[in-house]
Amino acid sequence: MQAKLLRVLRGIAVAVFWLAVWAVVCYFVNLKLLLPLPYPWDVAGALWRLMGETSFWLVVGTSLLRIVLGFAIALVLGVVLAMLTTRSSVLHALLSPVLSVVRAAPVASFIFVAFLWIKAEEMPAFIAFLMVVPLIWENVRQGILHTDRGLLEMAKVFRLSRIERLRHIRLPAVRPYLQAAVSTGFGFAWKAGVAAEILCWPKDSIGYYIAAAKNLVETADVFAWTAVVVALSVLLEWLLRWLTTRGEVAK
């Protein structure tokens, strides 16, 4: 209990330190800038005002729904592709260049190209999907390839069914790879999805309001919306880790 309290106090102290650094930097930088940087209390005030508006929660929920939808589709398709390409070397040879292209190309390039054919409201889900599929695909594929062959041979000797082999051998082998991909992939999906919103301006989205605040030179609102993006990213990644840890404990 005492150790937990010390961790909390240390976290608070670190946060206070960096807020103080922020305030000092703003003071000295604003002496030379025509457009001043917002102080921490300006951003806190803007965030408090935004949270008091009903539309704020609608915007946050809409952005979350779009990006989570893209992530969920990518998760399913990535697992299916991993299973198929481990069974067929020809299929892997045909599809692996796509994996390389998606990994190498900048996110902004995909956003601008896809925006020629895809509606603004669909872009966050599509970009989140596109960024996550290769990660899930490759991680799960590596998990399948690194399954202990000795255990699989032993399962054949003892005539275990496909379901039993899947449950007791294949899933435990793939699970750590999948968990790592899900945790990292959601962070990619969230950042890429919000970037797509900023560039494409779908209505009722966090990115739309970040871009609008920037165009109206409302710097405190830009920082406030950015703080929302960061806070949601941290919260959702913590939730994913908690869910996967809880699954491990339940087993």
ZALOTOR-135258 format. One record per residue: x negated, y negated, z of N, C-alpha, C in turn; residue number from 0; residue in one letter; chain. Coordinates in pm, whole numbers. Atoms other than C-alpha are relative to their C-alpha. Last residue first. Layout:
<recs>
<<X, Y, Z>, <X, Y, Z>, <X, Y, Z>, NUM, 'a', 'A'>;
...
</recs>
This chain:
<recs>
<<41, -132, 45>, <685, 1892, -1746>, <-77, 73, 108>, 250, 'k', 'A'>;
<<-118, -86, 4>, <861, 1606, -1571>, <-34, 141, -42>, 249, 'a', 'A'>;
<<-29, -41, -138>, <524, 1449, -1487>, <116, 98, 5>, 248, 'v', 'A'>;
<<107, -92, -44>, <422, 1445, -1854>, <29, 54, 141>, 247, 'e', 'A'>;
<<-18, -127, 71>, <756, 1294, -1958>, <-102, 104, 43>, 246, 'g', 'A'>;
<<-110, -67, -68>, <721, 1029, -1687>, <29, 134, -65>, 245, 'r', 'A'>;
<<51, -53, -127>, <381, 940, -1826>, <108, 76, 74>, 244, 't', 'A'>;
<<84, -115, 34>, <530, 905, -2176>, <-59, 65, 126>, 243, 't', 'A'>;
<<-84, -108, 49>, <811, 685, -2045>, <-82, 125, -34>, 242, 'l', 'A'>;
<<-74, -56, -113>, <577, 473, -1835>, <86, 118, -44>, 241, 'w', 'A'>;
<<94, -79, -81>, <339, 422, -2126>, <71, 67, 116>, 240, 'r', 'A'>;
<<35, -120, 76>, <629, 316, -2350>, <-95, 89, 79>, 239, 'l', 'A'>;
<<-116, -90, -4>, <760, 77, -2083>, <-29, 129, -75>, 238, 'l', 'A'>;
<<-3, -59, -134>, <414, -79, -2038>, <116, 101, 9>, 237, 'w', 'A'>;
<<109, -97, -3>, <394, -130, -2415>, <-8, 67, 136>, 236, 'e', 'A'>;
<<-40, -117, 77>, <739, -290, -2405>, <-109, 106, -4>, 235, 'l', 'A'>;
<<-107, -73, -67>, <651, -528, -2123>, <36, 129, -73>, 234, 'l', 'A'>;
<<55, -64, -121>, <316, -634, -2269>, <106, 86, 67>, 233, 'v', 'A'>;
<<97, -100, 43>, <467, -702, -2613>, <-56, 77, 119>, 232, 's', 'A'>;
<<-75, -117, 48>, <769, -875, -2461>, <-94, 110, -45>, 231, 'l', 'A'>;
<<-62, -65, -116>, <544, -1109, -2260>, <77, 125, -43>, 230, 'a', 'A'>;
<<103, -68, -78>, <326, -1188, -2563>, <62, 78, 116>, 229, 'v', 'A'>;
<<53, -109, 81>, <622, -1268, -2789>, <-101, 81, 80>, 228, 'v', 'A'>;
<<-104, -104, 4>, <791, -1475, -2516>, <-49, 122, -78>, 227, 'v', 'A'>;
<<5, -67, -130>, <467, -1669, -2459>, <105, 111, 8>, 226, 'a', 'A'>;
<<116, -90, 5>, <461, -1744, -2832>, <-15, 76, 131>, 225, 't', 'A'>;
<<-40, -117, 79>, <814, -1881, -2803>, <-114, 100, -12>, 224, 'w', 'A'>;
<<-99, -75, -78>, <700, -2111, -2521>, <44, 126, -74>, 223, 'a', 'A'>;
<<68, -76, -105>, <382, -2219, -2702>, <99, 85, 78>, 222, 'f', 'A'>;
<<83, -99, 67>, <579, -2318, -3012>, <-70, 87, 103>, 221, 'v', 'A'>;
<<-87, -110, 41>, <840, -2486, -2790>, <-78, 109, -73>, 220, 'd', 'A'>;
<<-37, -74, -122>, <572, -2696, -2619>, <89, 119, -34>, 219, 'a', 'A'>;
<<108, -93, -38>, <430, -2789, -2959>, <34, 81, 125>, 218, 't', 'A'>;
<<-38, -22, -140>, <753, -2939, -3092>, <-97, 105, 57>, 217, 'e', 'A'>;
<<108, 43, -88>, <597, -3072, -3413>, <42, 6, 148>, 216, 'v', 'A'>;
<<-54, 117, -71>, <926, -3027, -3604>, <-100, -58, 99>, 215, 'l', 'A'>;
<<-32, 102, 100>, <751, -2796, -3851>, <54, -128, 62>, 214, 'n', 'A'>;
<<126, 51, 56>, <593, -2602, -3564>, <26, -111, -100>, 213, 'k', 'A'>;
<<60, 87, -102>, <926, -2571, -3382>, <-132, -59, -50>, 212, 'a', 'A'>;
<<-78, 123, -5>, <1086, -2435, -3702>, <-59, -98, 101>, 211, 'a', 'A'>;
<<29, 80, 120>, <806, -2183, -3754>, <75, -133, 3>, 210, 'a', 'A'>;
<<140, 43, -10>, <831, -2055, -3395>, <-34, -91, -118>, 209, 'i', 'A'>;
<<5, 113, -93>, <1212, -2056, -3421>, <-143, -47, 25>, 208, 'y', 'A'>;
<<-69, 115, 58>, <1210, -1841, -3734>, <-12, -122, 90>, 207, 'y', 'A'>;
<<90, 64, 96>, <949, -1608, -3585>, <62, -123, -65>, 206, 'g', 'A'>;
<<101, 75, -75>, <1173, -1538, -3285>, <-92, -75, -97>, 205, 'i', 'A'>;
<<121, -76, -28>, <1462, -1437, -3510>, <-99, -89, 74>, 204, 's', 'A'>;
<<-13, -66, -130>, <1823, -1547, -3553>, <-120, 89, 30>, 203, 'd', 'A'>;
<<-75, 71, -103>, <1781, -1629, -3922>, <10, 85, 127>, 202, 'k', 'A'>;
<<-134, -58, -16>, <1506, -1464, -4123>, <72, -70, 115>, 201, 'p', 'A'>;
<<-109, 76, -59>, <1226, -1718, -4183>, <135, 71, 1>, 200, 'w', 'A'>;
<<-120, -19, 82>, <995, -1528, -4418>, <125, -69, 53>, 199, 'c', 'A'>;
<<23, 33, 141>, <650, -1633, -4292>, <128, 4, -84>, 198, 'l', 'A'>;
<<55, 135, 11>, <727, -1654, -3920>, <-13, -41, -146>, 197, 'i', 'A'>;
<<-106, 96, -31>, <953, -1347, -3933>, <-49, -144, -19>, 196, 'e', 'A'>;
<<-92, 1, 114>, <686, -1142, -4110>, <114, -99, 23>, 195, 'a', 'A'>;
<<69, 71, 108>, <435, -1243, -3841>, <89, -9, -124>, 194, 'a', 'A'>;
<<-15, 143, -31>, <690, -1132, -3578>, <-70, -85, -106>, 193, 'v', 'A'>;
<<-139, 38, 20>, <709, -790, -3744>, <24, -147, 27>, 192, 'g', 'A'>;
<<-24, 10, 143>, <331, -759, -3773>, <143, -44, -29>, 191, 'a', 'A'>;
<<73, 117, 52>, <282, -839, -3404>, <26, -20, -149>, 190, 'k', 'A'>;
<<-56, 122, -58>, <558, -600, -3290>, <-69, -124, -58>, 189, 'w', 'A'>;
<<-133, 25, 56>, <463, -318, -3524>, <55, -134, 48>, 188, 'a', 'A'>;
<<16, 42, 140>, <94, -336, -3433>, <135, -39, -59>, 187, 'f', 'A'>;
<<63, 132, -3>, <176, -325, -3060>, <-20, -55, -140>, 186, 'g', 'A'>;
<<-105, 96, -30>, <417, -40, -3127>, <-57, -141, 10>, 185, 'f', 'A'>;
<<-83, 34, 114>, <146, 150, -3307>, <108, -101, 31>, 184, 'g', 'A'>;
<<70, 96, 85>, <-103, 142, -3022>, <90, -49, -113>, 183, 't', 'A'>;
<<38, 114, -81>, <132, 307, -2771>, <-68, -109, -84>, 182, 's', 'A'>;
<<-121, 75, -35>, <293, 535, -3028>, <-35, -126, 78>, 181, 'v', 'A'>;
<<-49, 68, 120>, <-41, 644, -3176>, <123, -85, 30>, 180, 'a', 'A'>;
<<92, 109, 32>, <-190, 720, -2835>, <49, -79, -120>, 179, 'a', 'A'>;
<<-16, 104, -102>, <118, 921, -2738>, <-91, -119, -27>, 178, 'q', 'A'>;
<<-124, 72, 27>, <110, 1111, -3067>, <20, -113, 100>, 177, 'l', 'A'>;
<<21, 78, 122>, <-254, 1209, -3027>, <123, -85, -31>, 176, 'y', 'A'>;
<<90, 112, -30>, <-197, 1319, -2666>, <-25, -90, -120>, 175, 'p', 'A'>;
<<-55, 105, -85>, <116, 1519, -2769>, <-97, -114, 32>, 174, 'r', 'A'>;
<<-25, 123, 76>, <-34, 1710, -3064>, <38, -117, 92>, 173, 'v', 'A'>;
<<121, 41, 71>, <-196, 1992, -2866>, <18, -135, -69>, 172, 'a', 'A'>;
<<100, 49, -95>, <91, 2018, -2614>, <-129, -47, -67>, 171, 'p', 'A'>;
<<-40, 128, -58>, <338, 2034, -2908>, <-100, -51, 106>, 170, 'l', 'A'>;
<<15, 110, 96>, <149, 2305, -3096>, <37, -136, 61>, 169, 'r', 'A'>;
<<133, 18, 58>, <86, 2552, -2815>, <-9, -126, -85>, 168, 'i', 'A'>;
<<110, -25, -94>, <373, 2605, -2569>, <-140, -27, -55>, 167, 'h', 'A'>;
<<-17, 57, -133>, <673, 2456, -2746>, <-125, 10, 86>, 166, 'r', 'A'>;
<<-15, 146, 11>, <579, 2519, -3109>, <2, -65, 138>, 165, 'l', 'A'>;
<<130, 53, 39>, <451, 2868, -3035>, <3, -153, -10>, 164, 'r', 'A'>;
<<90, -12, -116>, <769, 2945, -2841>, <-140, -53, -32>, 163, 'e', 'A'>;
<<-42, 100, -99>, <989, 2813, -3124>, <-93, 2, 121>, 162, 'i', 'A'>;
<<44, 132, 48>, <794, 3009, -3384>, <35, -110, 101>, 161, 'r', 'A'>;
<<-81, 56, 108>, <844, 3327, -3179>, <-55, -137, -43>, 160, 's', 'A'>;
<<-82, 113, -43>, <564, 3481, -2976>, <77, -54, -120>, 159, 'l', 'A'>;
<<-125, 12, 75>, <448, 3817, -3103>, <94, -108, 56>, 158, 'r', 'A'>;
<<-108, -23, -97>, <183, 3874, -2834>, <139, -21, -63>, 157, 'f', 'A'>;
<<19, -132, -61>, <-81, 3918, -3104>, <115, 33, 94>, 156, 'v', 'A'>;
<<-40, -101, 97>, <58, 3623, -3298>, <-11, 141, 58>, 155, 'k', 'A'>;
<<-145, 3, 7>, <39, 3402, -2991>, <53, 102, -100>, 154, 'a', 'A'>;
<<-50, -74, -115>, <-321, 3513, -2939>, <153, 3, -1>, 153, 'm', 'A'>;
<<21, -142, 28>, <-403, 3399, -3291>, <54, 87, 114>, 152, 'e', 'A'>;
<<-97, -39, 103>, <-243, 3060, -3222>, <-14, 148, -34>, 151, 'l', 'A'>;
<<-131, -13, -63>, <-435, 3029, -2896>, <107, 43, -101>, 150, 'l', 'A'>;
<<2, -120, -84>, <-761, 3101, -3074>, <134, 23, 67>, 149, 'g', 'A'>;
<<-33, -115, 84>, <-678, 2847, -3340>, <1, 130, 79>, 148, 'r', 'A'>;
<<88, -114, -27>, <-673, 2567, -3078>, <44, 123, -82>, 147, 'd', 'A'>;
<<-65, -101, -84>, <-485, 2280, -3237>, <-90, 122, 12>, 146, 't', 'A'>;
<<85, -36, -113>, <-733, 2029, -3380>, <69, 94, 99>, 145, 'h', 'A'>;
<<124, -64, 46>, <-571, 2015, -3723>, <-87, 47, 116>, 144, 'l', 'A'>;
<<-33, -130, 57>, <-227, 1947, -3573>, <-127, 75, -40>, 143, 'i', 'A'>;
<<-44, -87, -108>, <-359, 1667, -3353>, <33, 140, -49>, 142, 'g', 'A'>;
<<120, -42, -72>, <-549, 1517, -3645>, <35, 93, 117>, 141, 'q', 'A'>;
<<72, -95, 86>, <-228, 1515, -3849>, <-127, 51, 69>, 140, 'r', 'A'>;
<<-70, -128, -15>, <-42, 1351, -3560>, <-69, 107, -86>, 139, 'v', 'A'>;
<<20, -52, -136>, <-301, 1073, -3550>, <65, 137, 18>, 138, 'n', 'A'>;
<<137, -47, -17>, <-312, 1024, -3929>, <-23, 60, 139>, 137, 'e', 'A'>;
<<34, -106, 94>, <64, 1006, -3981>, <-139, 57, 29>, 136, 'w', 'A'>;
<<-67, -121, -48>, <138, 796, -3674>, <-41, 120, -84>, 135, 'i', 'A'>;
<<55, -32, -132>, <-122, 537, -3773>, <61, 128, 56>, 134, 'l', 'A'>;
<<132, -62, 13>, <-31, 542, -4143>, <-60, 42, 133>, 133, 'p', 'A'>;
<<0, -132, 65>, <342, 494, -4067>, <-140, 60, -11>, 132, 'v', 'A'>;
<<5, -109, -98>, <293, 206, -3820>, <-11, 137, -64>, 131, 'v', 'A'>;
<<123, 4, -79>, <202, -87, -4045>, <-16, 123, 90>, 130, 'm', 'A'>;
<<117, -19, 86>, <464, -9, -4310>, <-130, 6, 81>, 129, 'l', 'A'>;
<<4, -137, 52>, <747, 36, -4059>, <-130, 27, -76>, 128, 'f', 'A'>;
<<29, -83, -118>, <672, -293, -3884>, <-14, 146, -40>, 127, 'a', 'A'>;
<<143, 20, -29>, <656, -459, -4228>, <-41, 81, 123>, 126, 'i', 'A'>;
<<80, -64, 104>, <994, -309, -4329>, <-150, -12, 31>, 125, 'f', 'A'>;
<<-9, -145, -14>, <1167, -392, -4000>, <-91, 69, -101>, 124, 'a', 'A'>;
<<66, -43, -124>, <1042, -752, -4006>, <1, 151, 18>, 123, 'p', 'A'>;
<<146, 1, 4>, <1129, -792, -4379>, <-66, 45, 131>, 122, 'm', 'A'>;
<<51, -137, 0>, <1494, -684, -4369>, <-153, 7, 10>, 121, 'e', 'A'>;
<<-49, -68, -120>, <1641, -1022, -4270>, <-56, 142, 13>, 120, 'e', 'A'>;
<<73, 49, -118>, <1422, -1198, -4528>, <41, 75, 126>, 119, 'a', 'A'>;
<<-63, 114, -66>, <1563, -983, -4808>, <-77, -38, 126>, 118, 'k', 'A'>;
<<-72, -33, -123>, <1325, -751, -4993>, <55, -126, 66>, 117, 'i', 'A'>;
<<-109, -95, 24>, <1218, -781, -5357>, <87, 26, 124>, 116, 'w', 'A'>;
<<-54, 19, 135>, <973, -1073, -5383>, <123, 86, -24>, 115, 'l', 'A'>;
<<-103, 104, -7>, <928, -1069, -5004>, <59, -30, -137>, 114, 'f', 'A'>;
<<-130, -63, -28>, <743, -737, -5041>, <113, -102, -2>, 113, 'a', 'A'>;
<<-38, -86, 112>, <448, -910, -5211>, <140, 58, 22>, 112, 'v', 'A'>;
<<-28, 83, 116>, <428, -1196, -4959>, <46, 84, -120>, 111, 'f', 'A'>;
<<-118, 82, -26>, <461, -967, -4657>, <37, -81, -124>, 110, 'i', 'A'>;
<<-120, -84, 10>, <222, -707, -4794>, <127, -83, 19>, 109, 'f', 'A'>;
<<-14, -37, 142>, <-44, -973, -4850>, <125, 85, -21>, 108, 's', 'A'>;
<<-62, 111, 72>, <14, -1119, -4501>, <21, 33, -147>, 107, 'a', 'A'>;
<<-145, -4, -23>, <-57, -779, -4343>, <70, -109, -82>, 106, 'v', 'A'>;
<<-51, 88, -107>, <-403, -772, -4497>, <152, 7, 10>, 105, 'p', 'A'>;
<<-58, 127, 45>, <-488, -467, -4715>, <48, -84, 118>, 104, 'a', 'A'>;
<<99, 99, 41>, <-724, -200, -4583>, <59, -137, -32>, 103, 'a', 'A'>;
<<93, 34, -107>, <-494, 22, -4378>, <-90, -118, -37>, 102, 'r', 'A'>;
<<-77, 67, -106>, <-211, 17, -4631>, <-91, -43, 114>, 101, 'v', 'A'>;
<<-41, 133, 47>, <-453, 95, -4914>, <73, -77, 109>, 100, 'v', 'A'>;
<<117, 87, 5>, <-622, 382, -4728>, <37, -142, -42>, 99, 's', 'A'>;
<<42, 27, -138>, <-292, 548, -4637>, <-116, -99, 2>, 98, 'l', 'A'>;
<<-100, 95, -50>, <-173, 519, -4998>, <-36, -41, 143>, 97, 'v', 'A'>;
<<33, 135, 48>, <-498, 682, -5108>, <97, -107, 47>, 96, 'p', 'A'>;
<<103, 67, -80>, <-416, 974, -4870>, <-45, -136, -55>, 95, 's', 'A'>;
<<-53, 106, -86>, <-89, 1058, -5048>, <-107, -76, 78>, 94, 'l', 'A'>;
<<-84, 95, 72>, <-208, 1259, -5349>, <40, -121, 87>, 93, 'l', 'A'>;
<<84, 69, 97>, <-499, 1433, -5174>, <79, -106, -77>, 92, 'a', 'A'>;
<<86, 92, -75>, <-272, 1517, -4878>, <-88, -80, -95>, 91, 'h', 'A'>;
<<-84, 113, -44>, <-11, 1663, -5113>, <-83, -102, 77>, 90, 'l', 'A'>;
<<-33, 77, 121>, <-276, 1879, -5278>, <81, -123, 36>, 89, 'v', 'A'>;
<<116, 84, 30>, <-413, 1991, -4940>, <25, -86, -124>, 88, 's', 'A'>;
<<33, 7, 142>, <-67, 2117, -4845>, <-116, -95, -23>, 87, 's', 'A'>;
<<-33, -126, 66>, <19, 2240, -4495>, <-43, 3, -146>, 86, 'r', 'A'>;
<<88, -104, -57>, <-159, 1962, -4311>, <28, 136, -63>, 85, 't', 'A'>;
<<135, 12, 57>, <-2, 1711, -4552>, <-100, 94, 67>, 84, 't', 'A'>;
<<7, -41, 140>, <352, 1827, -4476>, <-143, 0, -54>, 83, 'l', 'A'>;
<<-29, -143, 10>, <327, 1815, -4097>, <-17, 49, -144>, 82, 'm', 'A'>;
<<112, -73, -61>, <157, 1476, -4098>, <20, 150, -12>, 81, 'a', 'A'>;
<<113, 4, 95>, <414, 1340, -4345>, <-120, 76, 56>, 80, 'l', 'A'>;
<<-33, -88, 113>, <699, 1453, -4117>, <-115, 6, -99>, 79, 'v', 'A'>;
<<9, -138, -49>, <536, 1294, -3810>, <28, 98, -113>, 78, 'v', 'A'>;
<<141, -30, -23>, <480, 966, -3996>, <-21, 143, 48>, 77, 'g', 'A'>;
<<63, -28, 128>, <838, 967, -4127>, <-147, 37, 17>, 76, 'l', 'A'>;
<<-55, -124, 56>, <986, 998, -3778>, <-71, 37, -130>, 75, 'v', 'A'>;
<<35, -111, -88>, <760, 738, -3620>, <47, 133, -58>, 74, 'l', 'A'>;
<<141, -34, 26>, <792, 500, -3915>, <-44, 119, 84>, 73, 'a', 'A'>;
<<3, -67, 130>, <1173, 511, -3886>, <-143, 43, -33>, 72, 'i', 'A'>;
<<-61, -133, -16>, <1146, 433, -3514>, <-1, 78, -131>, 71, 'a', 'A'>;
<<93, -87, -72>, <902, 145, -3571>, <56, 142, 11>, 70, 'f', 'A'>;
<<110, -32, 90>, <1123, -16, -3834>, <-99, 95, 63>, 69, 'g', 'A'>;
<<-55, -85, 106>, <1424, 7, -3603>, <-109, 41, -97>, 68, 'l', 'A'>;
<<-11, -135, -56>, <1219, -127, -3311>, <56, 97, -103>, 67, 'v', 'A'>;
<<134, -56, -5>, <1125, -428, -3525>, <1, 141, 57>, 66, 'i', 'A'>;
<<58, -17, 133>, <1479, -514, -3627>, <-133, 74, 6>, 65, 'r', 'A'>;
<<-74, -104, 72>, <1633, -453, -3284>, <-62, 27, -136>, 64, 'l', 'A'>;
<<33, -131, -56>, <1365, -652, -3101>, <66, 112, -79>, 63, 'l', 'A'>;
<<139, -31, 39>, <1405, -951, -3331>, <-41, 139, 49>, 62, 's', 'A'>;
<<1, -28, 144>, <1784, -942, -3288>, <-140, 36, -48>, 61, 't', 'A'>;
<<-59, -131, 25>, <1762, -910, -2910>, <-3, 38, -147>, 60, 'g', 'A'>;
<<94, -100, -51>, <1522, -1205, -2879>, <53, 141, -30>, 59, 'v', 'A'>;
<<118, 1, 87>, <1742, -1423, -3102>, <-98, 108, 43>, 58, 'v', 'A'>;
<<-41, -59, 128>, <2062, -1329, -2918>, <-120, 12, -93>, 57, 'l', 'A'>;
<<-8, -144, -23>, <1891, -1396, -2584>, <46, 73, -125>, 56, 'w', 'A'>;
<<134, -53, -26>, <1785, -1743, -2696>, <4, 152, 12>, 55, 'f', 'A'>;
<<60, -40, 127>, <2129, -1819, -2848>, <-139, 61, 19>, 54, 's', 'A'>;
<<-50, -133, 38>, <2284, -1819, -2503>, <-67, 51, -126>, 53, 't', 'A'>;
<<-87, 4, 116>, <2063, -2110, -2395>, <42, 143, -39>, 52, 'e', 'A'>;
<<-133, 41, -42>, <1922, -2119, -2042>, <100, -5, -113>, 51, 'g', 'A'>;
<<-64, -115, -65>, <1620, -1917, -2151>, <140, -33, 50>, 50, 'm', 'A'>;
<<-40, -98, 101>, <1528, -2195, -2393>, <75, 117, 62>, 49, 'l', 'A'>;
<<-111, 56, 78>, <1529, -2460, -2119>, <51, 100, -102>, 48, 'r', 'A'>;
<<-117, 1, -89>, <1315, -2244, -1889>, <123, -54, -74>, 47, 'w', 'A'>;
<<-46, -138, -11>, <1071, -2181, -2173>, <124, 10, 87>, 46, 'l', 'A'>;
<<-62, -35, 127>, <1044, -2553, -2249>, <57, 143, 4>, 45, 'a', 'A'>;
<<-127, 74, 11>, <982, -2631, -1882>, <74, 34, -128>, 44, 'g', 'A'>;
<<-93, -63, -95>, <718, -2356, -1855>, <137, -68, -6>, 43, 'a', 'A'>;
<<-43, -126, 61>, <550, -2489, -2171>, <100, 71, 90>, 42, 'v', 'A'>;
<<-83, 36, 115>, <537, -2842, -2029>, <57, 126, -65>, 41, 'd', 'A'>;
<<-132, 34, -53>, <415, -2703, -1693>, <94, -47, -113>, 40, 'w', 'A'>;
<<-76, -119, -42>, <128, -2526, -1868>, <140, -32, 49>, 39, 'p', 'A'>;
<<51, -53, -126>, <21, -2849, -2042>, <83, 123, 40>, 38, 'y', 'A'>;
<<-91, -3, -116>, <113, -2903, -2406>, <-68, 59, 123>, 37, 'p', 'A'>;
<<-34, -136, -37>, <-168, -2995, -2647>, <94, -2, 119>, 36, 'l', 'A'>;
<<53, -64, -121>, <-156, -3355, -2762>, <41, 145, 15>, 35, 'p', 'A'>;
<<-108, -93, -36>, <-102, -3463, -3123>, <-46, 80, 121>, 34, 'l', 'A'>;
<<-122, 78, 19>, <-322, -3772, -3169>, <123, 83, 37>, 33, 'l', 'A'>;
<<-99, -45, 98>, <-609, -3575, -3017>, <118, -95, -10>, 32, 'l', 'A'>;
<<47, 25, 136>, <-917, -3726, -2851>, <102, 36, -107>, 31, 'k', 'A'>;
<<59, 134, 6>, <-812, -3766, -2485>, <-39, -37, -143>, 30, 'l', 'A'>;
<<-103, 97, 33>, <-584, -3466, -2534>, <-51, -144, -2>, 29, 'n', 'A'>;
<<-28, -4, 144>, <-885, -3235, -2546>, <98, -108, -39>, 28, 'v', 'A'>;
<<113, 54, 73>, <-1004, -3340, -2199>, <24, -3, -151>, 27, 'f', 'A'>;
<<32, 137, -43>, <-671, -3300, -2024>, <-111, -60, -85>, 26, 'y', 'A'>;
<<-98, 92, 57>, <-565, -2993, -2224>, <-33, -145, 35>, 25, 'c', 'A'>;
<<29, 11, 143>, <-887, -2813, -2134>, <96, -98, -67>, 24, 'v', 'A'>;
<<122, 82, 13>, <-831, -2890, -1764>, <-36, -20, -147>, 23, 'v', 'A'>;
<<-34, 138, -32>, <-471, -2760, -1778>, <-121, -93, -17>, 22, 'a', 'A'>;
<<-87, 54, 106>, <-570, -2439, -1959>, <28, -149, 25>, 21, 'w', 'A'>;
<<90, 25, 114>, <-854, -2376, -1711>, <79, -63, -115>, 20, 'v', 'A'>;
<<79, 119, -35>, <-604, -2419, -1425>, <-96, -36, -113>, 19, 'a', 'A'>;
<<-91, 114, 15>, <-367, -2173, -1594>, <-71, -131, 33>, 18, 'l', 'A'>;
<<-9, 31, 143>, <-661, -1937, -1632>, <100, -111, -29>, 17, 'w', 'A'>;
<<129, 49, 52>, <-744, -1950, -1260>, <13, -43, -146>, 16, 'f', 'A'>;
<<15, 139, -44>, <-379, -1919, -1154>, <-128, -61, -54>, 15, 'v', 'A'>;
<<-96, 82, 76>, <-340, -1603, -1363>, <-12, -148, 35>, 14, 'a', 'A'>;
<<51, 9, 137>, <-660, -1452, -1218>, <91, -88, -85>, 13, 'v', 'A'>;
<<116, 90, -3>, <-542, -1530, -864>, <-59, -19, -139>, 12, 'a', 'A'>;
<<-51, 136, -15>, <-201, -1373, -931>, <-115, -101, -3>, 11, 'i', 'A'>;
<<-63, 38, 126>, <-366, -1058, -1064>, <53, -142, 4>, 10, 'g', 'A'>;
<<107, 26, 95>, <-595, -1043, -761>, <56, -43, -135>, 9, 'r', 'A'>;
<<59, 129, -35>, <-296, -1079, -531>, <-112, -37, -96>, 8, 'l', 'A'>;
<<-97, 104, 34>, <-116, -795, -708>, <-58, -138, 26>, 7, 'v', 'A'>;
<<-5, 9, 145>, <-423, -572, -696>, <95, -110, -46>, 6, 'r', 'A'>;
<<123, 67, 44>, <-471, -650, -326>, <-4, -16, -152>, 5, 'l', 'A'>;
<<-16, 142, -30>, <-109, -560, -256>, <-122, -80, -46>, 4, 'l', 'A'>;
<<-95, 52, 97>, <-156, -226, -432>, <21, -149, 19>, 3, 'k', 'A'>;
<<70, 10, 128>, <-469, -155, -229>, <91, -58, -108>, 2, 'a', 'A'>;
<<90, 115, -9>, <-281, -236, 92>, <-75, -20, -132>, 1, 'q', 'A'>;
<<-82, 119, 0>, <0, 0, 0>, <-87, -125, 0>, 0, 'm', 'A'>;
</recs>
